[in-house]
């Protein structure tokens, strides 16, 4: 798993300053690691995937520099972007871990060339003002009080009791395998620090940060520069025009909150038509077209054709969750040669799919256990059958369809529901009816992730979704990605 956090300090409004013409950005990375830790770790390692470093610390810094160079080529600013970087012991267990986080450490309002009464992340504020707004401000004692972006990553990742066996992959070639691709993770996190985040709105309440930067308030707070382009299709208004209560509701309004900025709109043609699971049943209610999101592991679902008959699981004695243990004889007989629906919960998606594969299933549909879409994450190179995520409501409907079809067969061969694949000829994956890309708004709220990411239904996968997917590249613009267009909508 990945946990994101936005760090904030107290903020002051800037005095009048002169804005200069922008040039290619420069990113400065400063380590705050002590001797022997993080970037200063002298453990010998072999060069890997185009990373020539021969110590663990060197390889880590090489990835930072490689990623910073990518961002420099995509941004313009005549003010150096300062990043404080550190490797720390973050929370983790043997099966899950906080990979790291990054965020704008200072945010500003009412500086030259800004929208009045609007919060901006410091790197963008500096670019627009043409000067470093925190220059001359006394440090807060942390050593990074004046920086634009603060990052921290888990120094223990991959060790025993910290997502064991899945360390960061420090190669530059994308061949991470079962490891966590640090290039893509860092690209994503720096995107948040540069402004890909709602920043000054508390999504759990909809409250905004007050002008003094000291707390969130239900009324009278200042909006984030993000809010002008966040349009809720249910409320039919942007967050800029909403009350705190309306913003709170919008943050958990699945598949309804869209980004309407002009640069993103111009690039949104990269999104493809929604892939569909189509079911055919002897019962009319079982004939359905269902949206799905591909899993991050295993082979992709075919674009078309018939997958097979649909199956469901029955609870097993002593199981910790649906599909979490090897299938007993009853479930093995039920799923062999079929597409099985398995609900989310308790164990990882890849575990469920591998158990289904071992029982002879040909594909798996992983149903959410809360409202909203899911893009199943995880990693297991031994998974050889396709899988995909569907909503909780669709999962319940498919389970009911399997049961309803049984009487329409014979005692020897019960009636079945058949699964095939296709695409919606009209609707676009990860976009609203007007083609505007959707933001991530699951219900219940996912603190630190909701709103400040693209929705997981986007096809192709985008860098700033809440999951790091294996098919990402280091291209941040159309026709591959929409990260830079969103930042340009903000003023980059």
Secondary structure, DSSP 8 states (H G I E B T S, - for coil): -----------------------B--EEEEE---TTSGGG---B---BTTB--SBHHHHHHHHHHHHHHHHHHH-B-SS-EEEEEEEE---B-SS-B--EEEEES-EE-S-TTS-TTEEEEHHHHHHHHTS-TTTT----SSS-TT-SEEEEEETTTTSTTSSTT--EE--SSS--TTSEEHHHHHHHHHHHHHT-S--SEETTTTEEE-TTSS-EESSS--EETTGGGEEETTTTEEGGG--HHHHHHHTT-TT-EEE--HHHHHHGGG--EEEEEEEE-SSGGG-EEEE-EE-SSSS---SSEEEEEEEE----TT-SSTT-S---HHHHHHHTTSEEEEE--SS-HHHHHHHHHHTT-SEEEEE-SSBS--------TT--SEEEEE-HHHHHHHHHHHHHHGGGS-SSS----EEEEEEEEEEETTB-TTS-BBB---BS--TTTSSSSB-TT-SS--TTBSS--TT--S--STTT--HHHHHHHHT-
